[in-house]
Amino acid sequence: MKLRTLMLGAAACFALAPAAFAERGADGEVKIIYWQAPSILNPFLSGGTKDVESSSMIIEPLLRYDETGTLVAWLVDEIPTLENGGLREDLKQITYKLTPGLKWSDGTDFTSEDVKFTYEYCTHPEGGCAQLTKFGGITSVETPDASTVVINYENPMPNPYTAFVGGESPILQKAQFADCLGAAASSCTEQNFNPIGTGPFVVDEFKPNDVITLSANPNYRDPAKPAFAKVTFKGGGDAAAAGRAVMETGEFDYAWNLQLAPDVIASMQEGGKGVPVAGFGPLLERIMLNNTNPSPDLGPDERSVVRPHPFLSDPAVYKAMSMAIDRPLLVEVGYGQAGRVSCSWVPAPEAFAIEVEGCDVQDIDGAKAMLDAAGIVDTDGDGVREKDGVPLSILYQTSTNAVRQDFQALIKDWWEQIGMEVELRNVDSSVFFGGDAGSPDTFQKFYADVEMYANTFNGTDPQAYLGNGLCDKAPRPETQWQGENISRFCDEEFDALHKQLSETADMAERHRIGKELSRIAFERGSLIPLVHRGRLSAHANSLGGVKLNVWDSELWNVADWYRMQ
């Protein structure tokens, strides 16, 4: 399929919710529980899903993806395409026409200046933006009038739907964030905790790592929505408690990301208060390999910055670590039918997924032989191999979660069988996935040798997501430790190939390049893929309008939720 065909066929209308509400706020309160508690309501300062999704009830993008992965208009009346003239023939410019009459929750006009400001906010040279890859290739954002946004690209942009698209790239109000550019961004507590938005709800009170209380936005564009007058968004605890609170006790209406064993979910469902909902998107549980040196002996501006890693830079080491893992057992222990074995950084859509021979086979003996052949052996008889005199001793960290701690225990045993020394560490998920530049425990700062978590992306085209592997996207002190390249992976061929992807229109060729990027990341030491995970959440039997979305924020259509009598 050529680019022209793709653009001419792009969806151009918003999918209306099936329920029509008679009155805003008529259904009282809805209670949501995310066991990973939000720490900030500005997704540009956090790569954590819990922060992106909680803020999506308040601040919104121009376009987003529905539950089928179809691009839909959100703050515009139509998606710019070649057919309607919104996308220029040379693919170097896209023009958005904002929906007339949109208001911020404070009653002021939503204009093109707000969109332009958001671009300037995320790309400010003195700041750090967790979603910087969404703005790749843009040379300028123009505002011919209050309702028109023109985005210019340096080169033809075959996939122009990245900036201001999906829950990870919403619009900030210029008037509120004007003094928060660059290095000042992280210090704007009031703005980051209480953003003014165009979404269905406004913040009443935000207690970081605890609870958010919200009310219906009085200036929301649909006078009959949202159906709920109040939202209580509780954070913290664990996945098991969240699942019970919806399916067994009925204390909450919606529980996110129930990362629990299949038999546990089935037992909870017997409580009769709620039901689990699941779907497969691009969510991948993985182990990230630190390509820099995380030694505490280094200074704060060198730790997890100075490269290379003392031994993870050796292909024999990280390939042996991957070979030692029994992925089918991890799927069985952790996810059952909600998991699949995968060694592809992008496991979905299927057209972008790679097949890796031997991915589903554990080979302890082969891993040992690979290390032996590389001369990485135990020279002092303590059971731990050394590379150039440095013991293969690693700190393996992840967030606190029953399934992840089970995975840690299994993988520690397998790695020790091949001659490594492994120390396990788990961090409260609200802290681990937070964006606090002062914390030593965030996954962005990566003060460990390896770390395990799951990640995904909005939409069905992984171009921006694959950009997470670009050399210049690594978190570092001058970006306030923001950045998407968590492993600090840096490969010239990868960077050049990604540039080629950004300029390629033919879909078959995009699929080929995307697969090659995924293969390079796996084979050259960015990550060790583990499990392609299904997204599993639960909602109360009395909560209507829920459409689980694996391509965008799970709370993408919270304005359409309602109470069934």
N, C-alpha and C positions, 0 to 999 in steps of 0.2 A: 504494500500500500504506500503510495507516495504521499508527501506532506499535504499537497493540495487536496487530495481525497479526504485525508484526516481532518483538515480544517473545515472543509465544506460540510462535513458530516458532524461537526461538533454540536453538542446539545446547546440549545439557545433558550430554553425556558426552564423556569423553576418548577420543581415537582411539588405540587400542593399537598398539604397534609390531608388525610381523609376525614378528619374530624373538624367540624365547624363549631367554634365556641361562641356562646351567646354573650359572654361578659368577661372582661379581663379580671383575673384574680378570683373568679367564682369558686374555684376548687380548693381554696385554702392553702395548705402547706404541703410541699413535697420534700422528702428527706433522702439525701444522697450520701453514700459513704464510700470514700476512697481510702483504703488502708495505707496508702502512701500519701501522707498529708501534704497539701500545697504549702510551699514556703514563700511564694511570690505570685503576683497576678499579672506579670509581664513576661510573656514567653520569649521575648528577645533577650532576656537575661537569665534564662534557664533552658536547658535541654531536656528537663524532666517532663515526661508525659503528663503527670499529675498536675503540673503547673500550666502546661499548654491547654489541657482540657478544662480545668476549672475556670481559667480566664476566658475560654471560648463562650461562656454564657454571658459575657460582658462586652468584650471587644471582638470584632468580626472582620473577615476578609471581604474582598470584592467578589470572589468566586469561591466555591468549595465543591467537595465531592459528596454525592449522596451514598446511600447504603449499597448501591450496585457498582460504585466506582465511577459513575457518570458525572462529568463536570456540569455544575448548575450555577446559574446566576444568583447572586446573593444581595449585594448592594448596588447592582446594576441591573438593567432590564433585559440585557442580552449579552451573550458571550461574544467578544470580538472575533470574527473569522474573516477569511478571504472573501466569502460570499457576501457578507454584509458590509464590507469595507473597513472593518475595525482592525484588520491585520493588513499591513501594506504588502504589496506584491514582492518586494525584495526581502521581506521577513525581518526587517531591521527596525520596525516600529509597530506598536500596538496602541490602540486608542480605546479607552473605557469611557462610557457615558454613564455617570452616576444616576441612580434612580431619583427623580425629582422629589423634593420635600423631605428628604431624610434629616432627622434631628439626632444630635447627641442626647444623652440622657439628662443633661443639664438644660435642654431646651434650645441650645444654639444650633446653627446650621452645620451639617456635615458637608464639607466642600473638598474640592480637588487639592486645596492647600494642605489638608490633613494627610492625604495620600502621599504627596510629595515630601512632606515633613517626615513621614515614617521611613521613607527611603533614606533621607539624610540622617536620620537617627541611627539606623542600623549600619550604615556605611561610613559613619564618622571615623576618621583616621585615628582619633585618640580614644576611641571607645572599644568595647568588646561586644559583639552581637552573636548570640547562640544560633541565629538563623541566617547567617551571612550568605551562605550558598544560594539562598532563594533569590538573591539580587545579583547573581553573577552575570557578567556581560553587559550590564546596564551602564550607559554613559551619562544619561540625564533623564529626569522626569520633568515634564513641562505641564503647565496649567493654563491653557489658552483662555479658559473661563472657569467659573466656580463649579461647573458640572462636568468638565472634561479633563481627563488625565491622559497624557501622551508619554509613553515610555519608549525611549530610544536605546538601541543596542549597537554595540561596536561592530558586531558581525551578524549575519542572518541568524535568527533564532528559531530553529525548527519547533522547539517546544517553548512558547512564550508564557505558558501558564505556570509560573513559579512565584514571582513576586506578587504579594497581596492575594495569594491563592491558598486555601486550606487553613486549618486552625493554627498552624505554626507561623503564619505570616499575616496577622491582622493589622488593622489601622489604629494608630494612636492619635489622640486629639492633640493637635499642634498647640493650642492654647494651654493645655494642661502640662505638656512635656517640654515646652520651649526652653526651659532652663536646665534640661536634663541631657543635653548632648554630650558626647564624648566621655571623658573620664568622670563627669558628674552623674552619669546614668545610674550607677549602682547606689548613689547616696540619696536619690530622690524617693525616700521611703513612702511619703504620702501618695505620690503618683503610682508607684509600683504596687502598693497595697490596695489602692482605691481608684483604679482607672475609670475614667468616664468613657462610656461606650455607646454603641448603637444596638447592642444585643438586648435580649428580652428581660434581663435582670440587672439591677444595680447593687453595689455593695453597701450593706448597712454597717457591717463590722467584719474585719479580717484579723484573726488571731493566727499568725504564722505557725505552721506545723500543728494546727489544732482544728479550728472550725471557722467557716465563713457563713455569715448570715446575709441573705440577699432579699430584695423586694422586687416586685414587678416594675419594669421601667415605664414610667408614666408617659414617656414620649416614644414608645416603641411604635414602629411603622404600621403594625396591624392593630387597630383599636380593640379587637376581640381577643388578643393574645398578649402575654401568656395566660393560660388557664389558672396557673397557680399564683397566688398573691405573695407567697413567701417560699424561700428555699433555705433549708439548713443543710450545709455541706460539711459533713464531719470527716476529718482526716485522722489517720493514725490507727494503731492496733495491728491486726494481722488479717490475712485473707480469710482464715477460718471464721473469725469473729464477724467479719463483714458478711460472709455468706450466710451465717446463722441469723444475723440481724434482719435479713430479707426473707429467707426461705423457711426459717423455723419460728422465730419470735414475731416477725412482722413489725419490728421497730423502725425499719427503714424501707424505702421504696425502691432504691436502686443501689446495687453493689458492683463495683468495677473490678475487673482483672482478678478473678478468683483463681489464682495460681495454686490449685489444690489437686490432689490425686483424684482420679475419676470416682473411686468408691466413696470418697468423702462428699463429693458433689451429689451423688445419688442418694446418700443418706440424708443430706440436708433437704433435698427436694421432697422427701417423704414428710417433711414438716407441714407441707400443704399451704404455706403462705405465699410462696413465690416460685418462679421458674427460672432455670438457667437459659441463657441465649448465647450462641456461639457462631463463629465464622472465621474462615481462614483468609488472612491478608498477607502482608509482607513481614509479619512479626517474627524475628529470629532471636532465639536465645544463643548467646555466643560468649566466648572468652576473648577479650581484647589483650593483645600483647604489647607491652610497653616498649617502644622502639628507642626510648631514651633511658637515662640512668636515674632511677628513683632513690638512690642511696641517701639516707639521712645525713651522711657525712658531707654532702654538698650543701651549698648555701641556698636560700629560698629562691633566688633567681636562676639557679642552675639545676636544681632538683626537678626531674621530669622535663628538662629542657635540653641539657647537654647529651649529645649522642656520641657513640652508639650505646646500647645496652651491653653490659659485659658478656652475656652469653646468649640472650634471646635474639641477637642479630645473626646467629649462625643457623642456617636452614636445617641442619641436621637436628638441632635442638627442638625447634618448634614443630618440625615435621614428625619427629619421634613422639612429642607430646600429643599431637593429633592422632597418630596411629594407636596410641595406648588407650584411647577412649572407646568405650562400648556405647555407641549412640543408641542402638535399639533398646538397651537396658535403661538408658536415661529416659527415653520416651515412655517405656513401660512403667517405670517408677514414678515419673513426674506428671505425665499427661494422658496416657492411654490414647483414645481416639482423638483427643484434642492436640496431639503432637505427631510430627513426622520427622524422620531422619533427613537431615539436609547438611550439605557442605557448601551451600550457595549463600553468599552474602545477601543476595536478593532472591528469596525463595518464591516470590510471586510478584507480578503475574508470571505465569508459567513460561511465557516467551522469553523472559529475561533470566530464568533460572538455569544454572549449570548442573550437570551431572558429574560427580567425581568418583572414579573407580575406587572401590575399597572403602568408601565413606561409611558404609554400614557394617564393616568388619573390624573388630578389634584385633590388633596384632602386637602383642607385648614383645614377643621374640624378635619380630622385625624391627621394632623400635630400638631394642637393645643393640641389635646388629648394626643399625644405622649410626648409633652413637659410637660404637666400637670402631667402625670404619673411619669415622671422623677424628679418631684419637681422643675422644672425650670419655675418659675412663676414670675409675676410682684409683688414685695413685697412693693414697695413704691408708686404705683399708677401713675407712669409717662408713662405707656403704653409700657415700655420696660422690658422684662423678665430678670432675673438675674440667673446666675449659681454660687453658692458659693460666692455670693455677687458681682460678676462681671457682669455688664450689657452685654446683647447680642448686642453689638454695633460693627458693622463691617465696614471696608473700603473695597470697592468693586471696583477693578480697571480693566481696559482693554485698548486696543489700540483705537485710535480715528478712528471711522468708523460709518457711519449712521446706519447700521444694528445693530452693537454692542451697540450703544447708545440707540436704540429702545429696545433691549433686556434688557439693564440695567434698563431702566425706568419700564418695566413690572415686572421684577424680584424684584426690590426694593419694588414695591407696594405689591407684593405677600408676600415677607418676612416681611414687616411691618404689614401685616394683621395677621401674626402669632406671633407678639410680638417682633420683632427685630428692631433695629435702624440701618439704612443703609446710609452710605455716598458714593457717586459715584465719581469716578475719572477716567479720560481718559488721556492717554499719547500718544504723537505722535508716530506712528507705527515704524518709523525709529529708534527711541530711545528705545522704549519698546522692540523691537525684536533685538536690537543691542547687542554687547558683551562687551561694555565698562565697565571694572571692577570698574571704578571710578564713574559711574553714579548711582544715587539712584533709577532710574526709569526703570531699565530693568526687564523683566519678570523673569530672573534668580535670581536676588537679592530678589524679592518678598517682598518688604516692604509694605505689605497689608495683610488683612485677607483672602481674596479670590481674584482670578483674572481669567479672561475669555479670551480664545483665541482658535484657532484651531491648531491641530497638526496631523501629518501623519508620514509615514515611507516609505523607499524605498523597493520595492520588494513585495513579497506575503507571506513571512514567518515573523511573528512578534517577533521572539525570542529576537533579540537585542532590539527592541522597548519596549517589556515588561520588559526588563532589566532596563528601566528607573525608575522602582519602587524599585530597590535594595537600601538597606540602605546606602551603601558606595558611591552612585552616586549623593548625594545631593550637590548642589553648596554651597560653604563656602569660607571664606577668604583665606585659604591656597591653594585653587584651582583657585584663582582669580575669584571666583564666577561663574566658569564654572561647568557644570554637568547637567545631563538629568533629575534627580529626582527633579523636580521643587517644588513639594508639600512637600518635605522632609519626605515623607511617609516611615515608617520603620516597617516591620513585619517579624518576624523570619520564619513563615510558608511560606510567600511569597518568601523569599530568598531561602529556601530549595526547594520549588516547582519549582522555576526558574532553579535551578541547575539540577533538575530532567529533565526538558524540554531540557536543553542543552545536555543531555546524552541519550535522547530517540530517537529511529529511527523510530518506527512504526508510520505512519502518523495519524491513528485514535487516538492513544494515545497522540500524539502531539496536536491534535485538542482538546482533552479532557483537557489536562493540560493547554493549552493556554486559554481556556474558564474559567477554575477555577482561573487562575491568574487575568483575567479581572474581575471576580466576586468578588474576594477578594479586589481588588483595589476599586471597587464601594461600597461594603458593609462595608468596614473598614475605609473609610474616606480619600482616596487619591483624588478623584475627583467626580464631579457631571456631568455626560454626559448630553448633551442637544440635539444636532442635528447631524446626519450623513449627512455631506455636500457633494454635488457634486462639482467637480472642474469646474469652469466656467471662461473661458477667451475669447478673441476675436482676430481675425486677419483680415487684409485688404483683400478685394476680389482679390487684385493683388499679394498676397503673397502665393507662392506655397511651398509644401513640409512639411507643418505643420502637425504634428501628436500629438495631445494632449496626454500627458503621465501622468497618475495619480499614477504611480508606481515608478517614478524617477523624475529627474528635468524636468520641462516643456520645458527647452531649450536643452534637451538631444541630439536632432538631428539638432541643428541650422546650422551645416555644410551643411545640405541637403536643407536648405531653398533657395528659388530662386524667382526671379521676373517673374511673368507671364505677357506676353505682351497683 
